[in-house]
């Protein structure tokens, strides 16, 4: 992927989520809303290293991952609106974005809960001798969970084709890394499972893309699971219900100086008119998604019980 | 018809599935080289190899979750959790992902996963190895919960469970593994219906799994006194087959539910509620319950036996129902 495209994708995610925050304050979007603003370089760089049929498992902060993987802004926005035309029929909302056609497995809102799924997807690929890689995103908070350690061990033990990407934004909700981990060198934890592991500047999309490319190639080449820590920062609150009592404004400002979009812009020297055209193209895409969501129908309440079980199951229709 | 043990019947169900479909594999703790904690999987590693009979680390959450992922990736995994007690370590994966994924993804992802586990008390294994959470799992929408009580069900529920597009939990009561019975060569059985294991017109005894033999013995004792109990084996705890037990109660007008699980919020409570909802005016006595005592299961044999339903408890429960109590 060329550098202009990386810029376009990061801007797209940024503007989409800025609009989501507005819509949240207008009560168009409800529930929990966790935005990725500040962290865009991570998923943008990693996704650029994937093939179309690779699998992705993400967390509840996954609007960017969904868009970057190829889901339409319409599909994601309509889901945030809780509309039938959303990717999950409005049943999942912001935290549960899925797309089967893109092998995008969401959308897991239990911290650490997606890692075992990723291990299993990789196991299926290995057993069926498919040339796929599964990428699993999670925050550094997940590394305190048992599921992280169980999954690392199993993946390495069985030499599964999975790339673990830790998006280290330094805070598990409001708990700083140093307050929750006895060992804050995260790649060392992965390395203790004999897994190749390293860190990358998560604000530098080119560095992330380069690291991810090396890791994905190694995994696909039969090198077993790999671990990548992307050091990044969340510019906004954890969710919309976060007074941010746990960090200094000065710290946030310091990180904002390393905004991944600004850093890339500085490198690329994009002419103003080109940037303006790009912003306009993205604005149109986002507003189209908002219009689409606004004008989409709700799911019929009569369908509430569908897909608790598969339509082909003999259980379907038997429960109330 | 041949006579085999429940253990052999479960093994034959797994063995046949592995032989018939390359997508099927089994994983769990000590299922391969050790041969299975309860020897269910003995010999399968030698027959099918380590790719398809996978020993796992002691990581219930990871290997149950890996089963979910593998199912999403096109495989048909059978996950053995050594016992229901350890399944608590995998609850996140079972409840938050396996059961919920299809609905919360708007129907995109179904999870064709089979999870087997040993359940129940009665073997002096004390408080942490004697749970009976079968009914508790039946609380959860999105999964199917079955409990084979006979060797035929132990053998023939497996192919149906594997053909199910959604997660199926199979509860095998530890007290049944050594029991022998006649294996009927009937092919895959449905997982939708309860079975009438003994016909009778005076009272309906409703149970499942490990307490079916208890209920059957109680019915024999009662028959000697001229009380004919109809014994219903629920077989499937989710979805419950209300029609079979409600129809029976409409004929007998009395019901006693036998359930090893703790009484409060149990499957016996659910069955009782459904009888009340659907056959209240048919009842000649309140629905009786013979359930596990609400205590962590003790080790000492006499204490453990006092904590779980026995034949005498069931007989007493039926006599109370006959008196209209």
Contacts between the chains, C-beta under 8 A, distances in Angstrom:
chain1	res1	chain2	res2	distance
A	55	B	73	7.6
A	86	B	106	7.4
A	87	B	106	6.9
A	87	B	108	7.9
A	88	B	104	6.3
A	88	B	105	5.2
A	88	B	106	3.8
A	88	B	108	7.2
A	89	B	106	3.4
A	89	B	107	7.1
A	90	B	106	7.6
A	91	B	103	6.2
A	91	B	104	5.5
A	91	B	105	7.7
A	91	B	106	5.3
A	92	B	104	4.7
A	92	B	105	6.5
A	92	B	106	6.9
A	96	B	104	4.7
A	96	B	105	6.9
A	98	B	104	7.9
A	98	B	105	4.0
A	98	B	106	7.3
A	98	B	108	5.2
A	98	B	109	6.5
A	99	B	108	7.3
A	100	B	105	7.7
A	100	B	108	4.3
A	100	B	109	6.2
A	105	B	72	6.7
A	105	B	109	7.3
A	106	B	105	6.8
A	107	B	104	7.7
A	107	B	105	7.3
A	108	B	96	7.9
A	108	B	97	7.0
A	110	B	92	5.7
A	110	B	96	5.0
A	110	B	97	7.8
A	113	B	65	7.5
A	113	B	92	5.7
A	113	B	93	7.2
A	113	B	96	5.9
A	113	B	97	6.3
A	115	B	62	7.6
A	115	B	65	7.3
A	116	B	61	6.1
A	116	B	62	4.8
A	116	B	63	7.6
A	116	B	64	7.0
A	116	B	65	2.1
A	116	B	66	5.5
A	116	B	68	7.0
A	116	B	69	6.7
A	116	B	93	5.9
A	117	B	65	5.4
A	117	B	66	7.8
A	117	B	68	5.5
A	117	B	69	4.2
A	117	B	72	7.1
A	117	B	97	6.4
A	118	B	69	6.3
A	119	B	62	6.4
A	119	B	65	6.8
A	119	B	66	4.6
A	119	B	69	6.1
A	120	B	65	6.2
A	120	B	66	3.7
A	120	B	67	6.1
A	120	B	68	5.7
A	120	B	69	2.0
A	120	B	70	4.2
A	120	B	71	7.3
A	120	B	72	7.0
A	120	B	73	6.7
A	120	B	77	7.8
A	121	B	69	4.2
A	121	B	70	7.3
A	121	B	72	6.1
A	121	B	73	4.8
A	122	B	69	7.4
A	123	B	66	5.6
A	123	B	69	6.7
A	123	B	70	4.9
A	123	B	73	7.3
A	123	B	75	7.6
A	124	B	69	6.7
A	124	B	70	4.4
A	124	B	71	7.9
A	124	B	72	7.3
A	124	B	73	2.5
A	124	B	74	5.6
A	124	B	75	4.8
A	125	B	73	6.2
A	127	B	25	7.0
A	127	B	51	6.7
A	127	B	70	7.4
A	127	B	75	6.2
A	128	B	73	7.4
A	128	B	74	6.3
A	128	B	75	7.4
A	134	B	69	7.9
A	146	B	61	6.4
A	147	B	61	5.1
A	147	B	62	6.6
A	147	B	65	7.2
A	147	B	92	7.2
A	150	B	57	7.4
A	150	B	59	3.7
A	150	B	61	5.6
A	150	B	62	3.4
A	150	B	63	8.0
A	151	B	59	7.9
A	151	B	62	5.0
A	151	B	65	7.4
A	153	B	57	5.8
A	153	B	59	6.6
A	153	B	62	7.3
A	154	B	56	7.0
A	154	B	57	6.4
A	154	B	59	6.0
A	154	B	62	4.7
A	154	B	63	6.7
A	154	B	66	6.3
A	157	B	57	6.7
A	158	B	54	7.9
A	306	B	107	6.8
A	307	B	102	5.1
A	307	B	103	5.0
A	307	B	106	6.8
A	307	B	107	3.8
A	308	B	102	7.2
A	308	B	103	5.3
A	308	B	141	5.0
A	308	B	142	5.6
A	309	B	102	7.4
A	309	B	142	7.0
A	309	B	144	7.8
A	309	B	165	7.7
A	309	B	166	5.1
A	310	B	102	6.8
A	310	B	110	4.6
A	310	B	165	3.7
A	310	B	166	5.4
A	311	B	107	7.7
A	312	B	165	5.6
A	313	B	144	7.9
A	313	B	164	6.5
A	313	B	165	5.6
A	313	B	166	5.5
A	314	B	190	7.4
A	314	B	191	7.6
A	314	B	192	5.1
A	315	B	144	6.2
A	315	B	166	7.3
A	315	B	192	7.6
A	315	B	239	5.2
A	318	B	192	7.9
A	318	B	239	4.9
A	319	B	141	6.9
A	319	B	239	5.8
